[in-house]
Amino acid sequence: MAKSNGKPEIEPTPLDLEHELPPAEEDGFVEAESQPTEAPKTEAALAEDELTKLKAERDALLDRLARQQAEFENARKRASREQREFKEFAVADAVLSLLPALDSLDNATKVTADAGDLRAGVELIRKQLHDALARMGVSSVAAMGEIFDPHVHQAVETVETAAAPENQILEELQRGYKIKNRLLRPAMVRVARNPKSGA
């Protein structure tokens, strides 16, 4: 070693290129300064974290419940509105089928005719009404001569007679009607009570 300026001169060591590491790749990673390690959380801190998570979960569930309730209420209102509109259209269709009979009644009140023509006109209007009701699925309840059925007949009076069997309908006072298989109005009838048949 040679001395210059009073300091010893150090010879540089040759580089070991065989064992040198390759240069770092450009991946955007910046080495962070070393952070001091956190002290382990205490039981109170862990409980606080758990409480925070539970509150967030509760709030999310309450929000979801509120949305579901609003959706249900909207669906209920929509179904109610659609049902109301359907009823209005159904009534409109029924009224439309009854209008020809009403037109015939209007025309009958304008014409002066004898009793035979008037009866024929009323019979025509009656037929128009029955046809309109039949198109809507309405049919009359059989009564005259039938055995009394409390499901479709309403007894207004019982008449003692030996000329008819017990519980046979003697007279129909008001016709009963069904729509499809559902009773709209029972037939009002007089029913036979035969003292000889069962007593």
SVG drawing of the C-alpha trace seen along z (x, -y; Angstrom):
<svg xmlns="http://www.w3.org/2000/svg" viewBox="-154 -15 158 57">
<polyline fill="none" stroke="black" stroke-width="0.4" points="0.0,0.0 1.3,-3.3 0.7,-6.4 -0.3,-9.7 -1.3,-12.7 -0.7,-10.8 -3.6,-8.3 -3.2,-4.8 -4.5,-4.1 -7.0,-1.1 -6.9,0.9 -10.4,1.7 -11.4,5.3 -12.4,6.7 -16.2,7.2 -17.5,10.8 -19.7,10.7 -20.6,14.3 -22.5,14.0 -23.9,10.5 -27.8,10.2 -29.7,9.1 -31.2,5.6 -34.7,5.1 -37.6,5.2 -39.8,2.1 -43.1,3.3 -44.1,0.1 -43.3,1.5 -41.8,-1.0 -40.2,0.5 -41.8,-1.1 -39.9,-2.4 -39.9,0.1 -42.9,-0.5 -42.7,0.2 -44.6,3.4 -47.9,2.9 -48.4,4.1 -51.0,6.9 -54.5,5.6 -56.0,5.8 -59.2,7.7 -61.1,4.4 -59.9,3.3 -60.9,6.6 -64.3,6.3 -64.6,2.8 -63.7,4.0 -66.3,6.8 -69.0,4.3 -68.2,2.0 -68.5,4.9 -71.8,6.0 -73.2,2.5 -72.3,2.2 -73.9,5.6 -77.1,4.6 -77.3,1.4 -77.0,3.3 -79.7,5.7 -82.1,2.9 -81.6,1.2 -82.3,4.4 -85.4,5.0 -86.7,1.5 -86.1,2.0 -88.0,5.4 -90.9,3.8 -91.1,1.0 -91.0,3.5 -93.7,5.6 -95.9,2.5 -95.5,1.4 -96.4,5.0 -99.5,5.0 -100.6,1.6 -99.9,2.7 -101.9,5.9 -104.8,4.0 -104.9,1.5 -104.8,4.3 -107.6,6.1 -109.7,2.9 -109.0,2.3 -109.9,5.9 -113.3,5.5 -114.0,2.3 -113.3,4.0 -115.4,7.0 -118.3,4.8 -117.9,2.8 -118.1,6.1 -121.3,7.2 -122.9,3.8 -122.1,3.9 -123.9,7.2 -127.0,5.8 -127.3,2.7 -129.3,4.3 -132.0,5.2 -132.1,1.7 -132.3,0.3 -135.3,2.6 -137.0,1.3 -136.4,-2.3 -137.9,-1.6 -140.9,0.2 -141.8,-2.9 -142.0,-5.0 -144.4,-2.8 -148.1,-2.6 -149.3,1.0 -152.0,3.4 -151.5,5.9 -150.4,8.8 -147.6,6.7 -146.5,5.4 -146.3,9.0 -144.3,10.1 -141.9,7.1 -141.5,7.9 -140.8,11.6 -138.1,10.5 -136.5,8.2 -136.6,11.1 -134.9,13.4 -132.2,10.8 -131.5,10.4 -131.3,14.2 -129.0,14.5 -126.7,11.7 -126.7,13.4 -125.9,16.8 -122.9,15.3 -121.6,14.2 -122.1,17.7 -125.3,17.0 -128.0,19.7 -131.2,20.0 -131.8,22.4 -134.3,25.1 -137.2,24.9 -140.7,25.9 -141.4,29.5 -138.0,30.0 -137.3,31.3 -136.4,28.4 -132.6,27.9 -131.5,25.3 -128.3,24.7 -130.1,23.1 -133.7,22.5 -135.1,20.2 -138.4,21.4 -140.7,18.5 -143.7,20.6 -144.7,24.2 -148.1,25.3 -149.8,28.4 -151.1,30.5 -151.7,34.2 -151.4,33.5 -147.6,33.3 -144.7,35.2 -143.0,33.8 -140.6,30.9 -141.6,30.6 -141.5,27.1 -145.0,26.0 -144.4,22.5 -141.5,20.3 -141.9,16.7 -138.6,15.4 -136.1,17.1 -132.7,17.9 -129.5,17.6 -126.0,19.1 -122.9,17.8 -120.8,20.8 -121.2,23.0 -121.5,20.1 -124.9,19.1 -125.8,15.5 -129.3,15.6 -131.4,18.4 -134.8,19.1 -137.6,18.0 -140.2,20.8 -143.3,22.3 -142.7,25.8 -145.1,28.7 -145.6,30.2 -147.4,33.5 -148.7,34.7 -149.4,38.2 -145.9,38.9 -143.7,39.1 -145.9,38.7"/>
</svg>
